[in-house]
Amino acid sequence: MPLRVICTALLAAVLAGVLLVVWAGGDSSALATAGVADGRATVLAAAGDPEAEAEGAGGAACVADATGASSSSPSQPVADAIAVPTGATDAASGATGTTTADLDAFRAAYQEQRRQGCLGLLPAGNVRYDACLERYLLWIAGDPNPDPLSAWGHKGEVVRSDGEPPVGCDGNLAGGTGTTGAVAAEKWWASGPHRDAVYRPDFRGDLAHACLGFASVHGGAPGDSPDFVRSASRWYAC
């Protein structure tokens, strides 16, 4: 076989090999990039290094923000806002009031959302049961209309089908089947206007004097399931 033919064949084989390596390398790089992206998402979602997180309320990734004007807090409400939840059944509506478990679940989820959002934690005792909010929720739950959303909403915007005037205190509302205290905290975080009202990211005062009232009621008239939960919250100075 002529030398020229042999050289041409060898050169073609080498070029084919180079092209094969480049194509495989490109494919492998693409997979590696996707893997890195997936890994990064997983790392960001993970709890992280406990020692690093000890550097601040939200961990080492949080940067102190002392700029901008601080929002003010409404004055402390009446004394019954810091009563102890009993979980008693309301005779008028048949709904069950806030339990200690409701409050504990909400507090834990609320504080965790604050930590992840780099907002700083409220003292545990400042996330409190609010009996005045509960009275308004029971008023909603007591509507005899079989539609559980019949009286759902804020004072001045909704009426009960039986004409019963509202009682208690209005607040941020969350409700639905399975809306536990923890789920309510997540719903309020996911909604921009509610996040501003419940979590107050623009508040830069002393969190020792900031409180959040909370209440939830289970079930209601005429036949709401106990799994149907209505919750309310409000931020105030304390």
N, C-alpha and C positions, 0 to 999 in steps of 0.2 A: 504494500500500500504506500503511495507517495507520502513523503514527509509532510507536505502541505495539507493533505487530507487528514493525517493524524493530528496535526496541530489544531486544525479547525475543529475537529471533533472534541479534543480536549478542552479547548476554549469554550465551546458550547456547553460542555458538561459543567465546567467551573461556573459559568454565568448562570446556568440553571440552578446550581447549588446556592449561589449567592442570593438569587431571587427568592428561592425557597426559604432561606434563613431570614431574609428581610420580611417576608410575608408572615412567617410564623412569629417573628419577633414583634411585628406590629400587632398581631392578634393577641399575643401574650400581654403586651403592654396595655392594650385596651381592657383586658380582663383584670390586670393588676390595678389599673386606675379605678375601675368599678369597685374592686375590693377595698381599696383605700377609702373611697367615698363611703362605702357601707360601714367600714370600720370607724371612720370619723363620726358618722351619725350615732353609732353605738356608744362611742366614748362620750359624746356630748350628752347623751341621754342617761349615762351612768351616774352613780352618786359621786364618784370621784374619790380622791385621796382624802381621808378624814383629817389628816394633818393640814392639808392645804385648805380645807373648808373651815378649819378653825380660825383662819386668818380674818374672817369676816362673817357677817350674818348670812351671807349668801355664798360663801366660799371664795377662793382665790380669784375666780373669774369676775367677781363683783368689784366695781370701781365706785368709790364714794362720790356722790353727786351732791355738792352743796350749793349748786347754782340754781337760779330761778327763785321765784317767789313761792312761799309755802302757802298752802290752802289752810283756812281756818276750820276749826271743828265746832259743830253746834254745841250748845251748853248741855250739861248733864241733865238727863230727864228725871222724872219723879223717882222716888226711892224704890218703888216696886220693880223697877227695871233690873235690879240686882238680886231679886228673890231667888229661891232655890227651885229648880224644876221638880215637879211631882209626877208628871205623866198621868194625871187624873183624867177620868172620862168626863167630858162636858155633857150635862144632862140635856141641854137645849139642842145641840147638834149631833150628839153621839160620837163626836170625834175624841181621840185621845190626845192629850197635851204633850208638851215637850218632856222628854225623858233625859236623864243624865247621860245615857248612851248617845242620844241625839246630839247633845251639846259637846260631848267628848269627841265624837266623830267629826263634827263640824270644825271644832277647834284644831284638831290635828291636821285636817286637810287644808284649812285656811292658813295655818302657820307654815305648812310645807309649800303652799303656793307662794307665800311671801318670801320664803327662803330662796326658792328657785327664781323668783323675780327680783332678787337683790333688794328687797324693800325693808329688811329688818323685821324682827319678831316683836309682837306685842307681848307684854307679860302675860303668862297663862291666865291669871285671874281677870285680865281685862277683856277677855272674850267671854261674854256673860249671857246668861239666860235673861230674856226680856219679856216680862209678863204682859206688858202693854202691847207689844207686838203680837203676842199669843192671843190676846182678846180679839184683835182685829182678824186674825186668821180663823178663829173660831166663828166669828160673825160670817166670814166668807163660807166656811164649811157648813154653816147652819142654814144656808139657802135651801128651801124645800124643792127647788127645781131639780129634776134628775140630771140635768147637764152640770157636771162638776165645774165648768168654766162660767156658769151663769153670773156669779157675782165676783169673778176673778178680776182683780185690777186694783187701782189706787182710789183712795177716797176722792169723791167728787167726780169720778169717771164712771163708776159702776153703781148699780142699785140692786137690792135683793128683790126677788120676784114677789115676796110677801110684803114688801114695803118697810121692813124692819130697818130703822136707821143704824148707821155704822157706829161701832164702839171701838175703843182701843186706839193704837197708834199705827200709822202707815209706815212703810219702809220699803226696802228693796225686796222684791218677791221672786220666788222660784218654786216650781211645783211640777207634779206629774207622778206617774207610777214609778216607784222605786227611787224617788228623789230624796235619798237620805241626806243627812247633814253634809257628808263628804261630797255627794253629788251636787248639792246646792253650791258648795264652795267652788267646785269646778265650773258650774254653769255661770256663776257670777264672774269668774276669772275670764271665761271665754267671751263674754260680752263686753265690748269696750266701755259703754256708758256705766254698766254695773261694776266693772273693774275700777273705774275712777271713783265710784261712790262707796264701794265696799272695801277696797284695798288702799285707796288714796295714795297712789304713787307720787302725787305732788305734795304730800305732807312731809315737812322737814322739821317739825317740832319734836318735842320730847315724847317718845312713844310710851313712856311710863304714865303719861296723862292722856293717852288716847285709848278709847274703849270701843268695843263692837258688841252691840246687843244682838241676840239671836233667839229665834223660837221656831218651832215646827209643830204641826198637828197632823195626825194620821186619821184618814177616813173622814166621814161627815154624813150629813143628811142628803137625800133620804136613804141612800144605800151605797155610799162610796166605800171602796175596799180600803182596809187598813194600809195596804201598800200604796195608796194614793196619798202623797205627802205634800203639804203646803208649807213653805218656809219663808221667813222674813228676817231681815237684818237692818241695822242702822249704826252708823259711826257717830261718836260724840266725844266731847271732852270729859275727862273724869279726874 
